[in-house]
Amino acid sequence: MAFEFMYEKLSAFIPRKIISSIAQLINQGGFKRITPRAYVGFTLFFAISLSLLSFFTIQFYTLDTSISAGIPIGVFFLSIAFFYFLLLATADARANEIEQVLPHALQIISTNLRAGMTLENAVWGAALPEFGVFQEEIQKVSADSFGGVPITLALQRLNERVRSPILSRAVKLIVEGMSLGGEMSSLLENVANDIRTLQKLKQE
């Protein structure tokens, strides 16, 4: 806790826009026990420490001032880039995992709708353990909708938590279909088939 407080203080001068961007990536990556400012502060602490270490170490190998100054600066920015791309890679890996099971989940929701369930109950019925991280996301959508949040808003929140253009397109089509009063079960099946087709094209 003390270290987290220190890291948050260290990142106090970072603009809110950058912190908001990091917060979104942390959310999309599924991280639960770290705040955006603590992550940024730890990144800065690590980058500064490593660049100082490289500065003192390089003195034993060269007296060239340009090299002595350039390497620590490069190490600093490479460290910053590493932690940023770590967030990106984690968010993309999580999104890819969700994309793999998304067509199956949509198919189950469609089947539940045909069985006479409401959309909220149909979504809840698709929260299966074999869906991995997507089970938790479906449960969040259901918790929002059962808590009084409109299902369209709950789906849009899901879209914000997952860094996936495929999911974003699926949510957009579903929300548009609901607003137009279309047959949801058929729409979900069509969206699922479109995603499968897109995934096959990507593999090829």
C-alpha positions in Angstrom: 0.0 0.0 0.0 2.9 2.4 0.8 4.6 1.7 -2.5 1.3 2.2 -4.3 0.9 5.6 -2.6 4.4 6.5 -3.6 3.8 5.5 -7.3 0.6 7.5 -7.4 2.4 10.6 -6.1 5.2 10.1 -8.6 2.7 10.2 -11.4 0.9 13.3 -10.1 2.3 15.5 -12.8 1.2 13.2 -15.7 -1.8 14.8 -17.6 -5.2 13.3 -17.0 -5.6 12.5 -20.7 -2.7 10.1 -20.6 -3.9 8.6 -17.3 -7.4 8.1 -18.9 -5.8 6.3 -21.8 -3.8 4.0 -19.5 -6.9 3.4 -17.3 -8.8 2.2 -20.4 -6.0 -0.2 -21.3 -5.8 -1.5 -17.7 -9.6 -2.1 -17.8 -9.4 -3.8 -21.2 -6.5 -5.9 -20.0 -8.5 -7.3 -17.1 -6.2 -5.9 -14.4 -8.1 -5.4 -11.1 -5.7 -4.6 -8.4 -3.8 -1.6 -9.7 -4.8 2.0 -10.3 -3.8 3.8 -13.5 -1.7 6.3 -11.6 0.1 3.6 -9.6 0.9 1.8 -12.9 2.2 5.0 -14.5 4.2 5.8 -11.3 5.7 2.3 -11.2 6.6 2.6 -14.9 8.4 6.0 -14.2 10.2 4.6 -11.1 11.4 1.6 -13.0 12.4 3.6 -16.1 14.3 6.2 -14.0 16.0 3.5 -11.9 17.1 1.6 -14.9 18.4 4.6 -16.7 20.4 5.7 -13.7 21.9 2.3 -13.4 22.8 2.3 -17.0 24.3 5.8 -16.6 26.7 4.7 -13.8 27.5 1.4 -15.5 28.4 2.9 -18.9 31.1 5.1 -17.2 33.2 1.9 -16.8 33.2 1.3 -20.6 33.4 4.7 -22.2 34.3 8.3 -21.6 32.4 9.6 -24.6 29.8 12.0 -23.1 27.4 11.5 -26.0 27.2 7.8 -25.4 27.1 8.3 -21.6 24.1 10.5 -22.0 22.4 8.9 -24.9 22.2 5.3 -23.6 20.5 6.2 -20.3 18.0 8.4 -22.2 17.3 5.5 -24.6 16.9 3.1 -21.7 14.4 5.4 -20.1 12.2 5.7 -23.2 12.5 2.0 -24.0 11.4 1.2 -20.5 8.3 3.5 -20.9 7.5 1.9 -24.2 7.9 -1.6 -22.8 5.3 -1.1 -20.1 2.9 0.6 -22.5 3.1 -2.2 -25.1 2.7 -4.7 -22.3 -0.7 -3.2 -21.6 -1.5 -3.2 -25.3 -0.4 -6.9 -25.7 -2.4 -8.0 -22.7 -5.6 -6.2 -23.8 -5.2 -7.6 -27.4 -4.7 -11.1 -26.1 -7.7 -10.9 -23.9 -9.8 -9.5 -26.8 -8.6 -12.3 -29.1 -9.7 -14.9 -26.5 -13.1 -13.3 -26.4 -13.4 -13.1 -30.1 -12.8 -16.8 -30.4 -15.9 -17.7 -28.3 -18.1 -14.7 -29.3 -19.9 -16.5 -32.2 -20.8 -19.4 -29.9 -22.0 -17.1 -27.2 -24.2 -15.2 -29.7 -25.6 -18.5 -31.0 -26.5 -19.5 -27.4 -28.3 -16.2 -26.8 -30.2 -16.6 -30.0 -31.3 -20.2 -29.0 -32.4 -18.9 -25.6 -34.4 -16.2 -27.3 -36.1 -18.7 -29.5 -36.9 -20.7 -26.4 -39.0 -17.8 -25.1 -36.5 -16.1 -22.7 -36.2 -12.3 -22.4 -33.0 -10.8 -23.8 -31.6 -10.2 -20.3 -32.2 -13.9 -19.3 -30.9 -15.1 -22.6 -27.7 -13.2 -22.1 -27.3 -14.5 -18.5 -27.8 -18.1 -19.8 -24.8 -17.7 -22.1 -22.4 -17.1 -19.2 -20.7 -20.5 -19.5 -17.4 -21.5 -17.8 -15.9 -22.7 -21.1 -16.0 -19.1 -22.3 -13.2 -18.2 -20.0 -12.8 -14.4 -19.5 -15.9 -13.8 -21.6 -18.0 -15.5 -18.9 -17.1 -12.8 -16.5 -17.9 -10.1 -19.1 -21.3 -11.6 -19.8 -22.0 -11.8 -16.1 -21.2 -8.0 -15.8 -23.6 -7.3 -18.6 -26.3 -9.3 -16.9 -25.6 -7.7 -13.5 -26.0 -4.3 -15.1 -29.2 -5.2 -16.9 -30.8 -6.9 -13.9 -29.8 -3.8 -11.8 -31.9 -1.5 -14.0 -29.3 -0.5 -16.6 -30.8 -0.6 -20.1 -29.4 -3.6 -22.0 -28.1 -1.4 -24.8 -26.1 0.6 -22.3 -24.8 -2.6 -20.6 -23.6 -3.8 -24.0 -21.9 -0.5 -24.7 -20.1 -0.8 -21.4 -19.0 -4.3 -22.5 -17.7 -2.8 -25.7 -15.6 -0.3 -23.6 -14.1 -3.1 -21.5 -12.8 -5.1 -24.5 -10.3 -3.8 -27.1 -11.9 -5.6 -30.1 -13.2 -4.2 -33.4 -15.1 -7.4 -34.0 -17.0 -7.1 -30.7 -17.5 -3.4 -31.3 -19.1 -4.1 -34.6 -21.3 -6.9 -33.1 -22.5 -4.6 -30.3 -23.3 -1.9 -32.8 -25.3 -4.2 -35.0 -27.2 -5.6 -32.0 -28.0 -2.1 -30.6 -29.1 -0.9 -34.0 -31.3 -4.0 -34.4 -32.9 -3.4 -31.1 -33.7 0.2 -31.9 -35.3 -0.8 -35.1 -37.3 -3.6 -33.5 -35.8 -6.4 -35.5 -36.0 -10.1 -34.8 -33.2 -10.5 -32.3 -32.7 -14.2 -32.6 -32.2 -14.0 -36.4 -30.0 -10.9 -36.0 -27.7 -12.6 -33.5 -27.3 -15.7 -35.7 -26.4 -13.5 -38.7 -23.9 -11.6 -36.6 -22.4 -14.9 -35.3 -22.1 -16.2 -38.9 -20.5 -12.9 -40.0 -17.9 -13.1 -37.3 -17.1 -16.8 -38.2 -16.7 -15.7 -41.8 -14.4 -12.8 -40.9 -12.3 -15.1 -38.7 -11.9 -17.6 -41.5 -10.8 -14.8 -43.9 -8.3 -13.7 -41.3 -6.8 -17.2 -40.9 -6.5 -17.5 -44.7 
